[in-house]
Amino acid sequence: MLQLVIVLPLLLTIPTIFAWKLFEKAGQKGIYTIIPFYNLFVLLQLIKKPWWWYVFLLIPFINVFVYMLMLIEFVKAFGKNGLGEHLFVAVLPFFYLPMLSADPKAHYSDPDTIKKVKKGPVREWLDAIIFAVVAATIIRTFLFEAYTIPTSSMEKSLLVGDFLFVSKISYGPRLPNTPLAFPFVHHTLPWSETAKSYVEWVKWPYYRFAGLGPVKRNDAVVFNYPAGDTLSDKFQSNISYYSMVRESGRDKVLSDERRFGKIIARPVDKRENYIKRCVGLPGDVIQIVNGELLVNGQPNPVAGTLQFRYLVKTDGSGINQRVLDKYNITEGRSGNRAGEYTFWISEDVAQSLAGLSGIQSVTKIVETTTDWNPDIFPNSNLYPWNIDNYGPIEVPKAGQTVPINLQSLPFYERIITAYEGNKLEVKGNDIYINGAPATSYTIKMNYYWLMGDNRHNSADSRYWGFVPDDHIVGKAVFVWLSLDKNKSLFGGKIRFDKSMRFVK
């Protein structure tokens, strides 16, 4: 809260300073414009608004919208009623207020004596639309935003088709990296599959306002996909650019646009939004042994429902759809042999299936320690890990100094370069950071380890490593609607028992 107390008066004082001459024209002292808090009180008096407006000026992020309204009411007192003039002062008061001050025809009139300007229907609609867009943009940028669950990586804790609210105030909202963007879309314009919805010639640095608290272990967290900084416009984030490079080579991926698509880059706030569970905080040690997650050497129970891949064998008979519906089994396929099925289910469901007649065995499929998956972070044969046998690996924290050598570099290369903006070179056995020889590196940001509850069907930190603090969007808090894509509107499409619930 301390930074809000400091930042709030500064943010609203700076543009008010440019109204110095206008205050004097209105009969107030110009020096009042530079006094934090008091300048806003005087402004309320000049526009003849009630004192309780001041309460909204003390509410983070809402105050920005209220302050814009105050500026618009202020210029109305000087006879400025055009839509363009109101947009100008709301968005660029630094320029408009001095221009108005220099206008010899601009004279202050008591708002109570000004005859209300009658607006036409077009202007009424434009005002309403602009008001709604600005208000909604402030709310979704700084308070909360609606998301939908597109994949099954959190099944059954969160379902495909869940519509949820994500609280950005929980961890503190971020300033957008790309403030100039088409409203209410993410990274691509709605009528195109490739056209960017934002411009990059105005960029803001990373800054996070104070929130209700830090990220906690086992929170369901929405974040920007770390490996989405570079991607193919053909495959988007469905196929990782880095996996294509590992398989085909960088030169081939960059040169063969017909096969791989055009390779593009995205700023942090325009990368795909993912949702996973935070199982590792900065400084934690993560390890997976035969499918069991250990955090700092201890098993890590979660509030949600964990799912794994199971091999189910029957006596040769099929499994009735009613059985699948009863146990809510939505992911699975038939095997190569009659009576064999692979299901992604929880341990409880596995035990229930094992007790049914006709079921011979239900076995969890666990990769052995000898099954190295090169797509698993840190993508090095020095660490031949897989999704079920992984680590140990320490999650970096801000201020921590880590050794840098050829053996540790696979863990920290993206942190040093992609996330924290340094130049890294490897010359033989020597490593250089920003042109200087380096044997250690001090971490600048906190990092997190995030995994899906559907452990055998989740692309998560096991594949792309640590999630930087500046990629954290917010906390998933409430599911307001849940739809089953496989059912009709009148055939149970709305999952009433899964709607209107808090996220565990």
N, C-alpha and C positions, 0 to 999 in steps of 0.2 A: 504493500500500500504506500510505502514511502515514496517510490518513484512516481506514483500517480499524483501524490500531493505536490511533488516538484514539477512534473511535466504539465499537469492540468493548467495552472495559472500561466505558465510560459506559453503554451500553445494558444491560449485564448487572449493573451496579452499582446503577442507579437503583431497579429493583424489589426488589433484595435489601435495600436500606435499610429497607424496610417490614417486614422480618423481624427488626428489632433486638431486640424483646422476646422473640421466639421463640428467637433465638440464646441469650439469657440463660436462658430456661427450659430450654434444652438443655445448659446448663453452659458456654457460650462467652461471650466478651465481646461485647456489642452493638456496640461500635465496630468490630469486624471487618467488619460489613456494609458499611461505606463505603470499604473498602480494595480498590481494583480488583485483580482477579486473585486476591488472597489470600482474599477473601470466598467465591469459588467453590471454592477448595481446602478451606476450612473446611466449606462446605455439602456437599461430597463426603464428608468425614469423618463428618458428622452422619447422612447417609443410608446410610453404609457401602457406598459404591461404590468400585471399584478406581481407582487413580490414572490409568490410561490413558483414563478418560472425559475427563480434562482435555484430551487431544489434540483431541477432537471440539469442545471449547469454543473452540478456536483456529481452527477452519475456518469461514470466513464463511458465514452463512445456515444451515448445518447446526447451528451453535451455538445458534440460536434454538430449534430443535426439541429439542435435548438439554437445554437449560435448562428448557424446559417440563416435560420428564420429571423433572428434578431437583426442581422445585417440587412436583410431584405426589407423589414419593417422600417429600419433606420433610413434607407435611401428613399423609401416612399415618402417620408417626411420632408424630403428635398425635391419632391415632385417627380421621382423616377418610378414609373409604373410599367415599363415595358418588360416583356418576358426575357429578352436578351440582357437587359440591364440587371435583372434579378439573378439570372444565371451567372453573369459576370462577377457580381459582388459576392455571391455565395461561393464560387469556385476560386476566384482570383481577387480577393479583397486587397491584396498588396498593390495591385495595379489600379483597380477601379476606384478605391477610396481617395488616393491622391489626385486622380483625374477629376473626380467630382469636386474635390476641394479647390481645384484650380478653375473651376467653372464659375465665372462671375454671376451667372444667372441662377446659381443654386442657392436657394434661401430656405431656411428651416421654417416649417409650419407645425404648430401643435397638432399632433395626430387626431385629437378630439375635434378639431375644427376643420379637418380636411374632408371634403366631400368624397364619399366612397365612389371609386371608379367602377362603372358597370362593365363587366366582362362579357364578351360574346361566348356562345357555346363552345367554339373551337378553343378559345383561351381557357375556359373552365376545364375542358377535357385535358388540355396540355398541362395545366397546373396540377391536376389530380394525378396524371400519369407520372410527371416528374417527381411529385411528392412521394408517390408509391415506390418508384425506382430508387430514389435516394434513401428512403427509410429502409427498404428491404435490403439494399446494398450494405448499409451500416450494420443492420442486424446480422446478416449472414457473414459479414467480414469480422465483426468484433464480438458477437454474442453467441449465436448458435446457427447451425445450418442443417438442412435436411439432406440425407443421403439414402441410397438404396444399396442392398447387398447383392452384388452381381454373381459371386462365385461361392462355392461351398467350403471355403477354407476354414470357416468358423462353425460349420455344421456340427452338432445340433444346438450350439449355444446361440448362434445367429443363423437364420435360414436364408437361402436364396429367395428373394422377393420380400424380405423385410425392409420396411421404410422406417428410418430412425432419425432421431435428432442427435446431433453432435454438439456438445458444449465446448465452445472455444474459450470461454471465460474460465474453465476449470484449470487449465495450465497457463492461461494468459494468451490472448490473441496476438497474432503477428501482424506487423505492417506488411501489406502485399508487396512482393518484389516488383510486380508489374501493375501499377495502379491504373493505367489506361487500358481498359479491356471492355469488350462487349458484355453487357450485364447478363447475369444469370446463366452463363455457360462457363465451361471450365477452360479447355485449351483449344477447342476447335469450333468454328462457326457452325450453327445448326444446319445450314444448307450445303455444307461441304464436308468431305471426309479428311481434308488436308489443310484447309485455310486456317491460319492462326486467328484466334479470337482476341489477341492482345498485341500491343506494340512494345518493343524493347528499347526504344530510344529514350524512354524515361524509366529509370530503374532506381528502386530504393534499397538500401542495405538491410540486412537482417536486423530486426528489432522485435523483441517480445515484451509486451506489457505485463504488469503484475497480474497473476491469476489467483484462483482460490487455493492452489497448492501445487506441489510437484507431481510428476508422474509417479504412480505407485505400482508396485509389483502386482500383476494380475489384472490391471486395468485393461479394458477393451479400448484400444487406441487407434484413431484414424491418423494417417500420416501420408506424406508424399513418397512415392516409390523411389528409393534411393538409386536404383539402377536405371531409372527413367530419365537420367540426364541426357543420354544419347539413345536414339532409337530410330527405327525405320518407319517412315510414314506409311509404308505398305502394311506392315504387321503391327504397328503401334507397340504397345507393351505386351501383346500376346506372345511374342517371341522376343526374347532378350537380345539386344544388340551384342552384348558381351558373349553370350553363348554362340551366336553366329560367328563372331570373331574367333573364338576358341576352336570351332569346328572347321571353318573355311579359311581363316586368315584375314587380317585387317585389310590388306590390299585388295583382296577379292571382293570383300563386302563393300568397300568404298567405291570400287570401279564398276561393279556389275549391278547397275541400278534396275535393270529389267528383272533380275532375279531377287535382289534383296531390297529393292525400293530405295528411295532417297533417304540418306542418313541425315537426321536433324538433331538439334539440341533444344532442351527446354529449361527455363529457369525453375527454381525449386517449387514455387507456388503453383506452377502449371503442370507439374508431373502428376501422374495418375494417383488418385486417392485409394489407399489400401486400408484395410482394418484387420488388425491382429491383436493378440494379447501380449502385453509387456510382461515377459517372464524374467528379464534380466535388467537390473538397474546399473548405473555407472559404478564400476568397481566390483560387480558380481562376477563369480566364476561359473561358467555354464558347461555342463557336460551331459551327454546322453549315453546311457549304457543299456544296450538291448531294448531300446525304445522308451526307457524311463528317463525323464528329465530330472537332473540334479542341479540345484542352485546352491552354490557354496557347500557342495558335498551332501546336501540334504534333498530328499524328494520334495517336489514342488506341487502341492495340490492346488487346483484352480476351482473357481466357483462355477465355471461352465461345464459342459459335457465333452469329454475327450472321445474322439473316434480314431480307430486304427483299421488297417486292412486285415480281413480274415478270410481264410479259405474254408468254405463250407462244403462238406461231402455228404451226399444222401445215399440211400440204398439204390439209387438209379431213378427214383421218382423225381418229379419237378417240385418246386416250391410254389404253393398257391399264392396268388396276388393278395388274397385276404390276409395271409400271414405277413406279407411285406407291409401292408397297410396297418395291421395291428401293431407292429413294432416300429412303424414309421421308418422303414428302410427305403431310402430314396437313391442311394448310390450303389451300383453293383453291376455285374455282368456274368454271363455264363462262361464256364471254362471250356477247355478243349475236349474234355471228356464228359460223357453223360453223367449227370448227377453232381457235377462240380460247379461251384459258384464262388465268385469273389465279391465280398461285401465290405463297405466301409461303415462300421458300426461301433457302438460303445461296448465296453466290457459287460455291462448288464444285459444288453440285447444278445450278445454272444452267448452268455450263460443260459438265457431263455431259449434261444434256438437249439442249444445243445440238449435241452430236455424234451424236445419235440420228437414224436414218433417219425421214423423215416430219416432222421438226421444221424449220421454215423459219427461225424467229428466236426468240431469248429476250432480252427487253429489260427492263432495270430501269426501273420507273416512278418518276420523280423529279419532285416538284412544283417549278415554276419560281419565281423570285423575285417574280413578279407575282401569284402565287396566295396572297392573304392569307386566313388562317383565323382568324376572330374568336374561336374557342374556344382559341386558342393564347395562353399566358401572354406578356405581361401583359394580354391582352384589350383592347388599345387600338389605334386606328388610327394612333397615333403610331409604332407598331412593327408594320408589316404583314408578319409572319413566318408561316412554316408549318413542318411537321415536318422538311422537308429543307433549308430555308434559314432559319437562325435565329441571332439574336444579332449581335455578341458581347454577352454578359451576364456580370457578375462575381458570383460566389457570395459572399454576405456572411459576415463572420467577427466573432466577439465582440471588442468594443473598437473596431471600425472606425467612424469617423464619416463618414456619407454626406450629400451635399447633398440637401435636400428642397425641391422646387419642383414646379410643375404637370407638368413633363416627366418628372421622375424618380419622382414619387409612385406611378404604377402598379406599379413594382417593389417598393416598400416599404410600401404601404398595409396589407397583411395582416400583415406583420412588426410594424408599429407597433401595430396594433389587435388582431388575432386571436391572434397568437403571443406578443406581449410585453405585452399588457394595457393599452394606453394609449388615451386618448380623442383622436380626431382630427377636426378640422373644417376645411372649406374654405369660405372666405368671399371670393368674387371671386377675386383672384389671391393671396390670403394664406392661409397654412396655420397652423393652431393645433394644438399637441399639449398635452393636459391644460390647455387654457385659455390657454397662452402662445404668442405668435408664434414660429414655428420656421422656420429656414432650413437646419438640419442635424439629424441624429439619430445617436446612438451606439448601434450594434447591441449587444444584450445576450447573445445566444446565437450559437453556431456554426450554420451552415446547410450543406446538402448538395444536390447535383444528382444525381438518380437517374433512370436510363433502363432500359427493357427491352431485352434482346438482340434481340427480335423487333421491330426498329425501326419497321416500318410497321404494327404491330398491337399497340401498347402505349400505354396511358394512363399518362403519367409526368410528369416535371417540365416537359416542354414544354407540358403542359396546365394544371398547377396550381402550377408554380413551385418555390420552395425548400422543402426539408424541414427543419424545425427539429430541433435536437439532442434536445429532449425528446420527439420522436416516434419516435426510433430505438429499436427493440425488441431486435435482436440480429443475429448473423451466421449465415447458413445454412451449415452445415458438412457434413452427411451425409445422403444419401438412403438410407433403409433398405428401402424398398419402392417399386416403380413398377408401376402398373396401367394397362392400356389399356382405357378405358371402352367402346371400340367392339368389343371382342372378348369371347368367352365364357370361362368359367373354364378349360375344357379346350381352348380354341382360341387360346391364347397371351395370355390376359389379363394374366398376370404377366410383366412384361418383366425377365427375369432378368439380361440384360446391362446394364440400367439401374439395377438394385437394388444395394444395398450398395456405394455409391460416394461419394467425397468430392465436394463441390461446388466447381467451379472458379470 
